[in-house]
Amino acid sequence: MAEAIPQLLVNGIALGAAYALIALGFVLVINAVGAVNFAQGDLVMASGFAAVILAETLSAGFGDAVPALGLLVLPLTMLVMAGLGLLFSALAYAPLRGRPPVSIFISTIAVGLILHHAANAGFGPEPRIGPALLQADTLRFGSVVLSVQQIAVIGAAGLLIAGTGALLSRTQLGRRLRAVAQDPEIAEAMGINGARCVALTFMLAVALAGAAGALLSNQFFVAPGDGGLFMLKAYIAVTLGGWGRLDGAALAALLIGVFEVMMAAYVSYVAAEALLYGGLLLVLFFRPSGLLGETIQRRT
Amino acid sequence: MIRRFAYASTVALSILCMGSGIPSQARAAEAYVPILVPITGFIAIEGTAQRNGAIQALENAPDGVSVTYEVSDTSTSPEVAVTALTRALERGKPVAAAASIFGTQMLAMAPIAKRAGVPLITVSGTAKLTELGNPYIFRFFPGDAVVKVAHARYAVETLGAKRPALLYQTTSYGQSGRAELKRILDGLGAPLVFEEALAPSVKDMLPALTKLRAANPDVILLHLHSGPTALAIRQAREAGIDLPVVAGSAMHQPTTAKLLTPAQLKGVCAESASSPISESDPKLVAFTEEFRARFKTEPDAFALAQHDGINMVLASIKDGAETAEDVRAWLSSHVFEGLAMTYKSDGKGNMAHDALIVCYDGASPVPSVAKRFHNVDGVL
């Protein structure tokens, strides 16, 4: 078992990094509109299918002339999903702006169901495989085997998480987004267009879901029913990390990924699942504000 | 004559009939056969194959047999399946229903079907289903008591395995198959050296494969649904585990093989009731070609078994069965030559008694039949 530890760790971190991308998008929407986006998991699934279609289209159009297809598909998927995020914001949030948060999260549940059934009707129930980011191969160091795709997932997710952090903390746009998230009325009084910022937040959140979907669709395939799993893990990460904390969500997501993989390897999957939920209950009992504390003192 | 009703039109017709005081039984002389299968969720591939097989049979009903049908999605929960059956019973008196491949749903639907006196035509492999003493269950896919014999015997007798390891699903399907495999392997003198249950949602199987490798097995047995089967084989190959694999029937499905490269498929075999795409029999070729044209996908054993099951119901109607009870009695007492095999009830509703093993050669995504196991339980 010892020689498998490096690959298990890589798998756990890669899984956690993908969960982190999903959770970041989740937190962005919570902060921006004060409601949970229950479609986040299905948006990840939809982006997996978007990556599959883009890869097939590029392959059909250019054949082998496209080097590193996955590297091209990743930003294209994020772009497509950002567009979907704008549409999502216009159809599922804007008409309900000012209504109680429950209206918004019911609206997001409806969007999730529509995406799920649309994928099932459009692509059929069978899983599809997305493009590898670099190559679907392994690196061998003696008895240690590492998946190139998993290492690439960690690298890509790390860059995107760092980029999101930098965008929000170091740019004028990020400050505006955060200002609207913290106090929309005051932000608007200071001349910031709140509706536009919320729409941009949805675009960013759904683009991050898009990155996660594209990265996961190669290693784990993508099927119409996958949304619920991603949604659940993102929700747990956000709760564990601290409601509304971007850094908390990313940290908790990484911990969940590594915990799941290592616990499954050394005990069992059933124990990993049970202990994860047990840990969530303990955190909620002893530290209800999450590991890093809440930034917004309201839960939907 | 076949007429297909969309759900909305069925509801509208029901309202019209109620309004005009026409009894639902007098609405039409057609036999009503609802199709209650999972077409969304983690078992949607198998359920969709079921649906397609049933539809192809109903659309080709013999002359003189008039049938209506509608499709309801049972998704993945017993509650949804029970609701779908209850609603079908409220809409009319079905002579039979094509029912879910998912054992957990069948176990929930079985008592309702018994109370209503409606035969359920299923391809679920869950062994317990036909051990309940319910005379309204008819299983047209060989149960675990049949296919797992082929599964285990091929691994032990043909591949010479002495140290098998098993990954199975946590669902009732998985647990039923695991129990049968364990019993048969013990009897063959090749007990499991490793086993682990995986939830259908598990994506990263490296932890299980790492423990499996540490147990030093000589063959990997899989009893997983379609997607998890492909994930397990792919991740095993990527981890450098090149042991032979004998998988459950999900692996014979063309949609599963499509997820793997020919190199990853090398050394992979699967148990099944049939493999329509591997056969050269003209009737099976005709079935496969019509299926491809109609549904734009490849048929699998579940589609063929459900097709045969519904064809046996249609044969009973052709032979004079008018009510659900007539159909039940006919299915219980007759032998039927289907496309996949000969079907006959063992007295518990197990209609299928043959199994086969298909194997991939590492070059083609179409498997070839490696071994046939006829009349495994001696019913025929």
Interface residues (C-beta under 8 A of the other chain):
Chain A: M1 A4 Q7 L8 N11 L15 H116 H117 N120 G124 P125 E126 P127 I129 A136 T138 R140 V145 S147 L216 Q219 F220 F221 A223 P224 G225 L229 E260 V261 M262 A264 A265 Y266 S268 Y269 V270 E273
Chain B: I39 T40 G41 F42 A44 I45 G47 T48 T76 T170 E196 A197 L198 A199 S201 V202 K203 D204 L206 P207 A208 T210 K211 R213 A214 S226 G227 A230 L231 E238 A239 G240 T255 K258 L259 T297
